Amino acid sequence: MPKIVDPEARRQAVADAVLRVIAREGVEGASLRNVADEARLAVGSVRHYFRDHDELLLFTMRELSARIDRRVRTHVDRLLDPAARRERPARVEELIGEFLALDGERRQEAVLWAAFCGAARLRPELRACAVEMETGLRALLARVLRGAQEAGGLPADLDVDLECLRLSALLDGLNLRAMLEPEYVTPEAQRAVLRRHLQGLKAGWGGIEGGLRRD
């Protein structure tokens, strides 16, 4: 009886192989041959699930983005819990911290995302995905800051769009330095920088209780 293969599971397994190769060798090392060897498949099998190399990379980049998004959504749900009003400042920090290299998993994600973004400079299909991810991050930050602003926790004249750009740049910078100087830019140092930045924005964390709305 022929073996039944779940196409989506196989695509996910190949994407995992791509990520392992990129972590070791960068995007340039993720050739179809190297990925097939990593996944213990024939090149023809990889081609069966992905039209070409570009589609394989794009699928993997989107899968990496989706993994981060799923984890972030658990924090969004906690922020929306009316019973957690007093804990919301800490939970906002935890949510934003999901985009920092604070542990092994997130450090690996930061390395992989940086590799994809570097490749995106010369690959339009990857650039579109990278811009989409960054746009989504800024939209999430905007919801938090505007909610706090509406609740009186941030100045009414705060330029939210500018602050979202500033905060996303801070995250990018911390991740880059953490990759290059992990002994200096430790998880504790990253948290301290993020906390200081957030404290500099607020007139009082009490207003962050309005940080996310169900619209």
NUROKOL-525428 format. One line per 3 residues: number of its first residue (from 1); their letters; for each residue x, y, z of C-alpha. Coordinates in steps of 0.2 Angstrom, whole numbers, plus 5000, padded with zeros to 4 digits. Layout:
N
NUM> a> X Y Z  ...
END
This chain:
215
1> mpk> 5000 5000 5000  5008 5017 4995  5013 5028 5009
4> ivd> 5001 5043 5011  5011 5060 5013  5003 5075 5020
7> pea> 5008 5089 5007  5007 5103 5020  5017 5093 5033
10> rrq> 5030 5090 5020  5031 5108 5015  5033 5113 5034
13> ava> 5047 5100 5035  5056 5107 5020  5054 5124 5027
16> dav> 5062 5118 5044  5077 5112 5034  5079 5128 5025
19> lrv> 5079 5137 5041  5093 5125 5048  5103 5128 5033
22> iar> 5101 5147 5033  5106 5147 5052  5123 5138 5047
25> egv> 5127 5145 5030  5116 5161 5026  5103 5162 5013
28> ega> 5116 5160 4999  5119 5142 5006  5101 5137 5005
31> slr> 5102 5129 4988  5089 5116 4982  5103 5103 4984
34> nva> 5108 5108 5001  5090 5110 5007  5086 5092 5000
37> dea> 5101 5085 5009  5096 5093 5025  5078 5087 5023
40> rla> 5084 5069 5018  5074 5071 5002  5079 5070 4983
43> vgs> 5079 5087 4974  5065 5081 4964  5054 5078 4979
46> vrh> 5058 5096 4985  5053 5102 4968  5037 5093 4969
49> yfr> 5031 5104 4983  5039 5120 4978  5039 5127 4960
52> dhd> 5056 5135 4961  5069 5141 4973  5061 5158 4975
55> ell> 5045 5150 4980  5054 5139 4993  5062 5154 5001
58> lft> 5047 5165 5001  5037 5151 5009  5050 5149 5023
61> mre> 5051 5167 5026  5032 5168 5028  5033 5153 5040
64> lsa> 5046 5161 5051  5035 5177 5051  5019 5166 5056
67> rid> 5028 5158 5070  5033 5175 5078  5015 5181 5075
70> rrv> 5007 5166 5083  5017 5169 5099  5014 5187 5099
73> rth> 4995 5184 5098  4995 5175 5115  5001 5192 5123
76> vdr> 4988 5202 5113  4975 5190 5121  4981 5193 5138
79> lld> 4981 5212 5136  4963 5211 5131  4959 5202 5147
82> paa> 4949 5215 5158  4955 5206 5173  4973 5210 5170
85> rre> 4972 5229 5171  4985 5231 5183  4997 5219 5174
88> rpa> 4996 5228 5157  5011 5238 5158  5022 5223 5161
91> rve> 5012 5213 5148  5015 5227 5135  5034 5225 5139
94> eli> 5032 5206 5137  5023 5208 5120  5036 5220 5113
97> gef> 5050 5209 5120  5044 5195 5109  5053 5204 5095
100> lal> 5070 5204 5104  5083 5191 5105  5079 5187 5124
103> dge> 5082 5168 5123  5088 5154 5112  5073 5153 5101
106> rrq> 5071 5172 5099  5090 5174 5096  5089 5161 5082
109> eav> 5074 5170 5074  5083 5186 5075  5098 5179 5066
112> lwa> 5086 5171 5053  5076 5186 5050  5091 5197 5048
115> afc> 5098 5185 5035  5081 5186 5025  5081 5204 5026
118> gaa> 5099 5205 5020  5094 5194 5005  5078 5205 5002
121> rlr> 5088 5219 4996  5091 5210 4980  5076 5199 4979
124> pel> 5060 5209 4977  5049 5194 4982  5057 5193 4999
127> rac> 5057 5212 5001  5038 5212 4999  5037 5200 5014
130> ave> 5050 5209 5024  5040 5226 5022  5024 5217 5026
133> met> 5031 5210 5042  5038 5227 5047  5022 5236 5043
136> glr> 5012 5223 5054  5024 5227 5068  5022 5245 5067
139> all> 5003 5243 5066  5003 5233 5082  5014 5246 5091
142> arv> 5002 5259 5085  4987 5251 5092  4996 5250 5109
145> lrg> 5002 5268 5109  4986 5275 5102  4976 5266 5115
148> aqe> 4987 5272 5129  4985 5290 5122  4966 5289 5121
151> agg> 4966 5283 5140  4977 5298 5145  4993 5288 5148
154> lpa> 5003 5297 5134  5003 5315 5128  4989 5319 5117
157> dld> 5001 5327 5104  5012 5312 5104  5017 5308 5086
160> vdl> 5012 5290 5086  5018 5285 5069  5035 5293 5072
163> ecl> 5036 5284 5089  5032 5267 5081  5046 5270 5069
166> rls> 5058 5275 5083  5053 5259 5093  5054 5247 5078
169> all> 5072 5255 5075  5076 5252 5093  5071 5234 5092
172> dgl> 5081 5231 5075  5096 5239 5083  5096 5229 5099
175> nlr> 5094 5213 5089  5109 5217 5078  5120 5222 5093
178> aml> 5114 5206 5102  5119 5195 5087  5136 5204 5086
181> epe> 5140 5207 5105  5129 5194 5115  5141 5196 5130
184> yvt> 5137 5215 5131  5119 5216 5124  5112 5203 5136
187> pea> 5094 5199 5138  5094 5209 5154  5102 5224 5145
190> qra> 5089 5223 5131  5075 5222 5143  5082 5237 5153
193> vlr> 5084 5248 5136  5066 5243 5131  5059 5247 5148
196> rhl> 5068 5264 5149  5062 5268 5131  5044 5264 5136
199> qgl> 5045 5274 5152  5051 5289 5142  5035 5289 5132
202> kag> 5023 5288 5145  5014 5301 5156  5009 5286 5167
205> wgg> 5007 5268 5163  4989 5269 5170  4984 5274 5153
208> ieg> 4991 5259 5144  4975 5249 5150  4967 5255 5134
211> glr> 4982 5249 5124  4973 5237 5113  4955 5237 5107
214> rd> 4945 5223 5098  4943 5233 5082
END
